[in-house]
Amino acid sequence: MDISSEYEENDSVRLSEISLNYTLSEYNERLSFLDRISEEIVFHFKMISKNWGAFEFSAFGVAALAIILGSWDLGIGELNSGGDYNRVGTQGILFLKDLSLILTLLSAIAWFAFAIQLFIRFPIMRENIIYMLLSMFAVQLGYMRVFALHPTDLQITQLGPVILANLILVFLTIFVVHRAVTETRDVHVLERHSHPDPRVVQTAWKDHSLKLWSIGLGLWMILVNIFSWSGAHSVSTRPISADGELYQFPWLYLICSIISVFLLIHIIWYPQFMLGAAGDRIQSTRAREVSGELNFVSKENVQGMCPICKEETSVIQHPSGKITINCAQFKCQGGGVPGTICQDCDMTLPTRIECGNCKSNTTITSHFDRQDAW
């Protein structure tokens, strides 16, 4: 399918400005969701090409190097021969060949450097970086534990460590990272993009869509399981038999782990990109309430407040972001969205309001607190 877009070449392109030359919804309306995903793919690739630089690609290169150093013999033969698998733990490390030990240490150093690069480049995602790296490590430990105990005759009833590790992965990735990012997005759209015209608010929701980001997060979780299984399996079946040539070199581990690193950088980068220079941490709504950083409760109506004297005013912001005001005409009981026509008296509702306390005349949208969120 041709998913080339029809947008102007400028730096301020938004997701809502992306349109496809060919849409599947022309043939079946049920396929419209695929068109929306295709639009996000075009937008994400455009933003990556414009915003990824030496730092992002160097981080990807360091992670790829760490993977290769940790899984390839480079002619030493330690992995292919199986080593002395009667020695385990610290004793096994002490009996490694010198070059193998050097490669292991270099791989560990490269992984540490990769994590440091992520911490430096994506400060608002630091807490979530820790969660994702811990969950990835937990899944690998789960597979290693299972294959260490049952290298050849693995049964489904013996997958307890893998199931436990995946529960950790799901909890940290879905219920912590995904929830924090989506709820930060929700708070931002409701507060920063409130507008009397609901069409403007709808456009803001589309610009801040996280559908493709969520799909990437799910794909990353699948790849973590694949490369963890492949790596543990290829090690547990050593020394290689004549029938085991498929796992003589862990190609599946290399391919899936390198792709997963790219997805990991993208998953961490996108919220940082959307937040810009706000400098705020990405948190769930509950975490913001506990820390006192959340002044806006998205599930309830919010009463307007004068930005000068903090006195409550008659304007109301609804959970959808819609703002309403009572009609100012004498004896009129109507109201509606500022700037529209009152249905009761056919007069235009004001877009500015005078505070009854300090008499300041300000725009209606300024009567609601705003946060530095994307």
C-alpha positions as CSV (number, residue, x, y, z in Angstrom):
1,M,0.0,0.0,0.0
2,D,1.2,3.5,-0.9
3,I,1.3,5.4,2.3
4,S,3.1,8.5,1.0
5,S,1.6,11.6,2.5
6,E,0.4,15.0,1.1
7,Y,1.9,17.5,3.5
8,E,3.9,20.6,3.2
9,E,7.6,20.3,3.8
10,N,7.9,22.4,7.0
11,D,9.1,21.9,10.5
12,S,5.8,22.4,12.2
13,V,3.8,19.6,10.5
14,R,1.3,18.0,12.8
15,L,-0.3,14.6,12.8
16,S,-3.7,16.1,11.9
17,E,-2.1,17.5,8.7
18,I,-1.0,14.1,7.4
19,S,-3.2,12.7,4.7
20,L,-2.8,9.6,2.6
21,N,-2.9,9.3,-1.2
22,Y,-4.6,5.9,-0.8
23,T,-7.0,4.9,1.9
24,L,-8.5,1.5,2.7
25,S,-11.6,3.1,4.1
26,E,-12.6,4.0,0.5
27,Y,-13.4,0.3,0.1
28,N,-14.5,-0.6,3.6
29,E,-15.2,1.8,6.4
30,R,-14.2,-0.9,8.9
31,L,-10.6,-0.5,7.8
32,S,-10.5,3.2,8.6
33,F,-8.4,2.4,11.8
34,L,-5.7,1.1,9.5
35,D,-5.6,4.4,7.7
36,R,-5.2,6.2,11.0
37,I,-2.3,3.9,11.9
38,S,-0.7,4.5,8.4
39,E,-1.0,8.3,9.0
40,E,0.8,7.9,12.3
41,I,3.5,5.7,10.7
42,V,4.2,8.5,8.1
43,F,4.2,11.1,10.9
44,H,6.6,9.1,13.2
45,F,9.0,8.4,10.4
46,K,9.0,12.0,9.4
47,M,9.7,13.2,12.9
48,I,12.4,10.6,13.4
49,S,14.1,11.7,10.2
50,K,14.0,15.4,11.3
51,N,14.7,15.0,15.0
52,W,16.9,12.0,15.5
53,G,20.6,12.9,15.4
54,A,24.0,11.6,16.4
55,F,23.0,11.1,20.0
56,E,20.0,8.7,19.3
57,F,21.9,6.8,16.6
58,S,25.0,6.5,18.8
59,A,22.9,5.1,21.6
60,F,21.4,2.6,19.2
61,G,24.9,1.7,18.0
62,V,26.2,1.2,21.5
63,A,23.3,-1.1,22.4
64,A,23.8,-3.1,19.1
65,L,27.5,-3.4,20.0
66,A,26.6,-4.6,23.5
67,I,24.4,-7.3,22.0
68,I,27.0,-8.5,19.5
69,L,29.8,-8.6,22.1
70,G,27.6,-10.6,24.5
71,S,26.4,-13.2,22.0
72,W,29.1,-13.7,19.4
73,D,32.3,-15.7,19.9
74,L,34.4,-13.6,17.5
75,G,36.4,-16.7,16.7
76,I,37.1,-17.6,20.4
77,G,34.8,-20.7,20.4
78,E,33.7,-20.4,24.0
79,L,30.0,-20.2,23.1
80,N,30.1,-22.8,20.3
81,S,32.0,-25.3,22.4
82,G,29.7,-24.9,25.4
83,G,32.5,-24.2,27.7
84,D,32.8,-26.2,30.9
85,Y,29.1,-26.4,31.8
86,N,29.9,-28.3,35.0
87,R,31.1,-25.0,36.5
88,V,28.5,-22.5,37.3
89,G,28.2,-19.1,38.9
90,T,31.4,-17.3,40.0
91,Q,33.4,-20.5,39.5
92,G,32.3,-20.6,35.9
93,I,33.3,-17.0,35.3
94,L,36.8,-17.6,36.7
95,F,37.4,-20.5,34.2
96,L,36.3,-18.5,31.2
97,K,38.9,-17.9,28.5
98,D,40.6,-14.5,28.8
99,L,39.2,-13.1,25.6
100,S,35.7,-14.3,26.4
101,L,35.9,-12.6,29.8
102,I,37.0,-9.4,28.1
103,L,34.1,-9.6,25.7
104,T,31.7,-10.1,28.6
105,L,33.0,-7.1,30.5
106,L,32.9,-5.0,27.3
107,S,29.3,-6.0,26.7
108,A,28.4,-5.1,30.3
109,I,30.2,-1.7,30.0
110,A,28.4,-1.0,26.7
111,W,25.0,-1.8,28.2
112,F,25.8,0.6,31.1
113,A,26.8,3.3,28.6
114,F,23.6,2.8,26.7
115,A,21.5,3.3,29.9
116,I,23.5,6.4,30.8
117,Q,22.9,7.8,27.3
118,L,19.1,7.3,27.7
119,F,19.2,9.0,31.1
120,I,21.0,12.0,29.6
121,R,19.0,12.4,26.4
122,F,15.5,11.7,27.8
123,P,15.3,13.3,31.3
124,I,11.5,13.3,31.7
125,M,11.4,9.5,31.0
126,R,14.2,8.5,33.5
127,E,11.8,6.8,35.9
128,N,10.1,4.9,33.0
129,I,13.5,3.9,31.5
130,I,14.3,2.1,34.8
131,Y,11.0,0.3,34.7
132,M,11.4,-0.9,31.1
133,L,15.0,-2.0,31.6
134,L,14.1,-3.9,34.8
135,S,11.2,-5.6,33.1
136,M,13.4,-6.7,30.2
137,F,16.0,-8.0,32.6
138,A,13.3,-9.9,34.6
139,V,12.1,-11.7,31.4
140,Q,15.6,-12.8,30.5
141,L,16.2,-14.1,34.0
142,G,12.9,-16.0,33.8
143,Y,13.9,-17.8,30.6
144,M,17.4,-18.5,31.8
145,R,16.1,-20.0,35.0
146,V,13.7,-22.3,33.1
147,F,16.2,-23.5,30.5
148,A,18.9,-24.0,33.2
149,L,16.7,-26.5,35.0
150,H,15.1,-28.1,31.9
151,P,17.4,-27.6,28.8
152,T,15.8,-30.2,26.5
153,D,12.5,-31.6,27.9
154,L,10.7,-28.4,28.8
155,Q,7.0,-28.8,29.7
156,I,4.4,-26.1,30.0
157,T,4.0,-26.8,33.7
158,Q,7.6,-25.8,34.2
159,L,7.2,-22.3,32.9
160,G,6.5,-20.7,36.3
161,P,9.5,-18.3,36.3
162,V,8.6,-17.2,32.7
163,I,5.0,-16.5,33.7
164,L,6.1,-14.6,36.8
165,A,8.6,-12.6,34.8
166,N,6.0,-11.7,32.2
167,L,3.6,-10.5,34.9
168,I,6.3,-8.1,36.0
169,L,6.8,-7.1,32.4
170,V,3.1,-6.4,31.9
171,F,2.7,-4.6,35.2
172,L,5.7,-2.3,34.7
173,T,5.1,-1.7,31.0
174,I,1.3,-1.4,30.8
175,F,0.1,-0.4,34.2
176,V,3.1,2.0,34.9
177,V,4.8,3.3,31.8
178,H,1.8,3.2,29.4
179,R,-0.6,4.6,31.9
180,A,1.7,7.4,33.0
181,V,2.3,8.5,29.4
182,T,-1.4,8.3,28.3
183,E,-2.6,10.1,31.4
184,T,0.0,12.8,31.0
185,R,-1.2,13.2,27.5
186,D,-4.9,13.4,28.6
187,V,-4.1,16.1,31.3
188,H,-2.2,18.1,28.7
189,V,-4.9,18.1,26.0
190,L,-7.7,18.9,28.5
191,E,-5.7,21.8,30.1
192,R,-3.5,23.1,27.4
193,H,-5.8,22.7,24.4
194,S,-9.1,23.7,25.8
195,H,-11.0,25.9,23.3
196,P,-14.5,27.2,22.7
197,D,-14.6,25.5,19.4
198,P,-14.9,21.7,19.9
199,R,-13.3,21.1,16.5
200,V,-10.1,22.6,17.7
201,V,-10.1,20.3,20.7
202,Q,-10.8,17.3,18.5
203,T,-7.8,18.3,16.3
204,A,-5.6,18.5,19.4
205,W,-6.7,14.9,20.4
206,K,-5.7,13.7,17.0
207,D,-2.3,15.5,17.1
208,H,-1.6,13.8,20.4
209,S,-2.7,10.3,19.4
210,L,-0.7,7.4,20.9
211,K,-2.1,4.5,18.9
212,L,1.2,3.7,17.1
213,W,3.2,4.4,20.2
214,S,1.1,1.8,22.1
215,I,1.4,-0.7,19.3
216,G,5.2,-0.2,19.4
217,L,5.1,-0.8,23.1
218,G,3.2,-4.1,22.7
219,L,5.6,-5.2,19.9
220,W,8.5,-4.5,22.1
221,M,7.1,-6.7,24.8
222,I,6.7,-9.6,22.3
223,L,10.3,-9.1,21.0
224,V,11.6,-9.2,24.5
225,N,10.1,-12.6,25.0
226,I,11.3,-13.9,21.6
227,F,15.0,-12.9,22.1
228,S,15.0,-14.0,25.7
229,W,13.7,-17.4,24.7
230,S,16.1,-17.6,21.7
231,G,19.1,-16.6,23.8
232,A,18.4,-19.0,26.6
233,H,17.5,-21.9,24.3
234,S,20.7,-21.5,22.2
235,V,22.9,-21.6,25.3
236,S,21.0,-24.4,27.0
237,T,21.4,-26.8,24.1
238,R,25.2,-26.6,24.0
239,P,27.4,-28.4,23.0
240,I,25.7,-28.3,19.6
241,S,24.6,-31.6,18.1
242,A,24.5,-32.4,14.4
243,D,20.7,-31.8,14.5
244,G,21.0,-28.5,16.2
245,E,22.6,-26.3,13.6
246,L,19.7,-23.8,13.7
247,Y,20.9,-22.7,17.1
248,Q,24.6,-22.9,16.4
249,F,24.6,-19.2,16.2
250,P,21.7,-17.2,17.8
251,W,20.6,-15.3,14.8
252,L,17.0,-14.9,16.0
253,Y,18.4,-13.5,19.3
254,L,20.5,-10.9,17.4
255,I,17.8,-9.8,15.0
256,C,15.0,-9.5,17.6
257,S,17.1,-7.9,20.3
258,I,18.5,-5.2,17.9
259,I,15.0,-4.4,16.6
260,S,13.8,-4.3,20.2
261,V,16.5,-1.7,21.1
262,F,15.3,0.5,18.3
263,L,11.7,0.2,19.5
264,L,12.9,1.0,23.1
265,I,14.6,4.2,22.0
266,H,11.5,5.2,20.0
267,I,9.2,4.4,22.9
268,I,11.2,6.6,25.2
269,W,11.9,9.3,22.7
270,Y,8.3,10.0,21.6
271,P,7.0,11.3,24.9
272,Q,10.1,13.4,25.3
273,F,9.6,14.8,21.8
274,M,5.9,15.6,22.5
275,L,6.7,17.3,25.8
276,G,9.5,19.5,24.3
277,A,11.2,21.6,26.8
278,A,8.6,21.4,29.5
279,G,10.9,19.6,31.8
280,D,8.1,17.9,33.7
281,R,8.1,14.2,34.7
282,I,5.6,11.9,33.1
283,Q,3.3,10.6,35.8
284,S,0.0,8.9,36.1
285,T,-3.0,11.0,37.3
286,R,-2.9,9.3,40.7
287,A,0.8,10.1,41.1
288,R,0.2,13.7,40.3
289,E,-2.6,13.9,42.9
290,V,-0.3,12.4,45.6
291,S,2.6,14.7,44.7
292,G,0.3,17.8,44.6
293,E,1.2,18.6,41.0
294,L,-2.3,18.1,39.6
295,N,-4.8,20.9,40.0
296,F,-7.2,19.7,37.4
297,V,-9.5,16.7,37.9
298,S,-10.3,15.6,34.4
299,K,-13.5,13.6,35.4
300,E,-15.3,16.6,37.0
301,N,-16.4,20.0,35.9
302,V,-14.0,22.8,36.8
303,Q,-15.2,26.2,38.0
304,G,-13.4,29.1,36.4
305,M,-11.1,31.3,38.5
306,C,-10.0,34.9,37.9
307,P,-6.3,34.8,37.0
308,I,-5.8,38.2,38.9
309,C,-7.5,37.7,42.3
310,K,-8.3,34.0,42.2
311,E,-12.0,34.6,42.8
312,E,-14.4,32.0,41.3
313,T,-16.2,33.1,38.1
314,S,-19.3,31.8,36.3
315,V,-17.5,30.0,33.5
316,I,-17.2,26.1,33.6
317,Q,-14.9,23.7,31.9
318,H,-16.3,20.2,31.3
319,P,-14.2,16.9,31.3
320,S,-14.2,17.0,27.5
321,G,-12.4,20.3,27.5
322,K,-15.5,22.3,26.5
323,I,-16.0,25.6,28.2
324,T,-19.5,27.1,28.8
325,I,-20.7,30.5,30.2
326,N,-24.1,31.8,31.2
327,C,-25.7,34.5,29.0
328,A,-25.1,38.0,30.3
329,Q,-28.3,39.4,28.9
330,F,-31.0,40.6,31.4
331,K,-33.5,37.9,32.4
332,C,-31.9,35.4,30.0
333,Q,-31.4,31.9,31.5
334,G,-29.4,30.6,28.5
335,G,-25.8,29.9,28.0
336,G,-23.3,28.0,25.9
337,V,-19.9,28.0,24.4
338,P,-18.2,31.5,24.4
339,G,-18.4,33.1,21.0
340,T,-21.5,31.2,19.9
341,I,-25.1,32.3,19.7
342,C,-27.3,31.9,22.9
343,Q,-30.2,29.7,22.0
344,D,-32.6,31.6,24.3
345,C,-32.0,35.2,23.3
346,D,-30.0,34.9,20.0
347,M,-27.2,37.1,21.4
348,T,-23.5,36.3,21.0
349,L,-22.0,34.9,24.1
350,P,-18.9,36.8,25.3
351,T,-15.3,35.5,25.0
352,R,-14.1,37.8,27.8
353,I,-15.6,38.2,31.3
354,E,-15.3,40.8,34.0
355,C,-14.4,39.6,37.5
356,G,-17.1,40.7,40.1
357,N,-14.4,41.0,42.7
358,C,-11.4,42.9,41.1
359,K,-13.2,44.1,38.0
360,S,-10.5,42.8,35.7
361,N,-11.6,42.0,32.2
362,T,-9.8,38.8,30.9
363,T,-10.2,36.1,28.3
364,I,-12.4,33.2,29.5
365,T,-9.7,30.6,28.7
366,S,-7.3,32.3,31.1
367,H,-9.7,31.4,34.0
368,F,-8.4,27.8,34.1
369,D,-5.0,26.7,35.4
370,R,-2.5,25.4,32.9
371,Q,0.5,23.1,33.4
372,D,3.7,22.7,31.5
373,A,2.8,19.4,29.9
374,W,2.8,18.4,26.3
